[in-house]
Amino acid sequence: MVKFKLKSTLLGIFLASTLAVFSQSTTTVSFSASDDAPIINKHIYGHFAEHLGRCIYGGFYVGDNSSIPNTDGVRNDIIEALKNLNIPNLRWPGGCFADTYHWKDGIGPKDQRPTIVNTWWGGVTEDNSFGTHDFLNMCEVLGTEPYLSANVGSGTVQEMADWVQYTNFSGTSPMSDLRKENGREKPWNVKYWGIGNEAWGCGGNMTAEYYANEYRKYATFMSDWDNTGGVIRIASGASDDDYHWTETLMKNIPAKMLGGLALHHYSVIDWDNKGSATNFGEDLYFGTMSEALKMEELVTKHSAIMDKYDPEKKIDLVVDEWGGWYDVEEGTNPGFLYQQNTMRDAVLAGATLNIFNNHADRVRMANLAQAVNVLQAVILTDDAKMILTPTYHVMEMYKVHQDAQLIPVNFSSPLYVYNNKTLPAISVSASKAKNGTVHVSMVNVDAKKENKLELNLNELGIKNVTARILTSKSLQDFNSFNNPNKIQPNQYKDFEVKNGKLSVTLPPFSVVVFEGK
Ligand code: AHR
């Protein structure tokens, strides 16, 4: 028995190393462009700004008396950086915070606003100086669609209906008059509304059956005041693989009341022992990537349930929280979820966005958690300093996919082998922009091995190709306040075009985006 075990272990190692060698051979990627392919909704590239740690206060918002250059209290450098991503939507005010938030406390003269204790995140007292006007005006400056998360857990139907009237009604009414008194004549016409957040947990610990009924009630009173283009109601969705949640909501909520159904998935291996954001070995990297790539299965299975009830795919799957979640940086408040961001996060982001692109027929919105100073942030600040993380650069490289037509890809991925476990090493998605430019984004997940790929350019109808790459010497590398540009995209030339075929070598843990004309 022992002998057999030894033999089978040796056989396993032999197979694994054979597969590893095999992974060095060339992978052919084929493309099947079609006019029927879905458009990659720009809203897949959305962000999330919760009242959590230094995301809003000390992040986005420094107040208009700050010496840091700002527009109505919002940092100009953050505005510029997010505009450069073509940020399509921004979710606010939470997260768990949303189900404790009473929007009327955040309007009117700032010195008269009551405080709120942020019970979920560090127990800090906030002065409500950043409220509805501040957020919605900031969205206008950013040129982004606001996505408001309404309080179901500790709020009321009336409170939520009032918020919709306050933000969206142009005529005379108690709430629109109040908005005008507070200095805003025209409504903002907020389109995206979340009805609660994580209703199965911090949003009220509800069962799926109970929440479905609550949802129906709240959605009924979320009137579309002007009937100008409509309000899109988004239900608080499942955590990870809670398929019962999705099934119950799809079954019990009339389709016409449901614009989108959410899903949350964080790439965490062990919630009690998440590990450091920067000081990790290949075991943790492999674990994080296994969790990240699980998104493929989650999106496929949740979509299949939605297909049963909504075969015409009218309801959006909205992955409104995703990303890596590690231990907080040493010496920081554990409730503030402040973490650094390495090449691991860049690979995670590139692979996840490829999954969303490839499921563009159902995934029409997503929000990386979170934009500034929290979790897998695209921006980190330290007083007046600001840095862009590797994840920011992936978002910037991938923005070319926003509202482009998906080009379905086909390939058989080589394996990334670690400790006798395997993952697909390669992730690819492609799209054609309205002006005909084609983009192919590729990620080599393998921590150690380069991978060779061959693309048939004739299938894509392109001749001239350029490429950009994001990688670094070490997987653990990150941008710091002392070395802010250690990781940034560079032109990539390590590819060859011959007889209509493009051969490229992807270095380990790299993200590459090709542009073809
Ligand atoms: O993004 C941090 C928290 O994670 C959010 O507040 C909550 O919705 C989720 O559990």
Residues whose N, C-alpha, C, O or C-beta is under 5 A from the ligand:
A	BS01	AHR	G95 C96 F97 E198 A369
